[in-house]
Amino acid sequence: MGYKRNFPSWLDTYVTYAAHTEAPKLMHFWAGVWTIAGVLRKRVWMDQVAFRWVPNFFIVFVAPPGIVSKSTTAGFAEAFLRDIPGIKFGPDVVTWQSLVTSFASACDTFEYEEEYYPMSALNLCSSEFGNLIDFQNKEMVNLFIDLWDGRKTLRKDTKASGCDIVEGPWINMLACTTPNWLANNLHAGIVGGGFTARCIFVFADMKERFIAYPKYNFPDNGRDTTQKLMQDLEHIATTLCGEYHLTDEARRWGESWYERHWKSVTSQWREEWFSVYMARKQTHLHKLAMILAASQRDVLVIEQEDLALADVILSATEEGYHKVFAHVGKTTEAVEVDKLLAYIKSMGDTTYTQAFKLLHNAFPQARDLEGAITGLIRAGWVSLEQRGTDMHLVYKGE
């Protein structure tokens, strides 16, 4: 008799189990996705003849410092993955040489239909996105793009060893950062070049619940649930291997989705960061569908419900993307004006004097400061109204 899983859905159980923390459920969900991907590695795929979809992810938690415990949330998932035998991790700080060294130590094979296939699979997890990738290093950025795309062999000429060759390279990343860090480090070349399109950015700017003492919110059966989640995760790691296939219903759903997707080009797509992401949404959709399937069953089949749920989750995640990219590519002055608008929106209105105080550091010249406020008024986002003895800036909508 074969192994019977402890839970009908590993992901559902994990998200419920992790709910004793303050982070949003969506963050816990994507942490769980990264964890399942981390045990599947290159052992499963969807073959499209010219290319393969493999279940690896570049997931980035984005939140202001200290708000939703994003690093704790990532570390929670990492702890599960580190306890699974055979799962390898990359360096804490990524350079080309440290990556090659880690790939060499992760070199492995898996058997499928009486043949052996090479695999060098690494998981990366860091509380600082900048430790994993240097956006000033174009070669490194392009390398990560190739790895996400499922490159079969990695070759690089080096002075030290002549030529480094990695067979079956694979990387699965979970990182944390802040909106300000992204604004200061991302530039047009990175966004337009496609790296950000291959990332899943999970944004949060408020706690989902208030938990002063997590210890007292840990479920009574927490340790038992931990052990059972580990058992199911190890089962997924050692059992699932081979090609995922779509059911007929899933294929028809996917074809209909694909046509709707490309016909629904909206004004939102005009923003480069969003258009390059949407161009790869089909890949994200099928990568996530594999994870949802693996979370629930051993049979390597993608059902219509897997694709439909993946679409819902991706769309929900995308709702935070405007906040993720709000300040990317903008001047310091533009960022400060955005902050003023956000402040007026949250308060409903503010006095003209208070607006001057908020913008004074960015616009020391009164003429420039008045011009910034006038810009908000002319855009129709705020209005200037007399209230008693004070002039007020009143939020009108964006």
Secondary structure as UniProt FT lines:
FT   HELIX           10..17
FT   HELIX           18..20
FT   HELIX           25..40
FT   HELIX           41..43
FT   STRAND          44..47
FT   STRAND          52..53
FT   STRAND          58..62
FT   TURN            65..66
FT   HELIX           70..82
FT   TURN            85..86
FT   HELIX           96..105
FT   STRAND          107..112
FT   TURN            113..114
FT   STRAND          115..126
FT   HELIX           129..131
FT   TURN            135..136
FT   HELIX           138..148
FT   TURN            149..150
FT   STRAND          153..158
FT   TURN            159..161
FT   STRAND          162..167
FT   STRAND          169..177
FT   HELIX           179..185
FT   HELIX           188..193
FT   TURN            194..195
FT   HELIX           196..198
FT   STRAND          199..203
FT   HELIX           214..217
FT   TURN            220..221
FT   HELIX           222..239
FT   STRAND          242..243
FT   STRAND          245..246
FT   HELIX           248..263
FT   HELIX           267..270
FT   HELIX           272..278
FT   TURN            279..280
FT   HELIX           281..296
FT   STRAND          301..302
FT   HELIX           304..318
FT   TURN            319..320
FT   HELIX           321..324
FT   TURN            326..329
FT   HELIX           332..347
FT   STRAND          349..351
FT   HELIX           352..359
FT   TURN            360..362
FT   HELIX           366..378
FT   TURN            379..380
FT   STRAND          382..387
FT   TURN            388..389
FT   STRAND          390..395
//
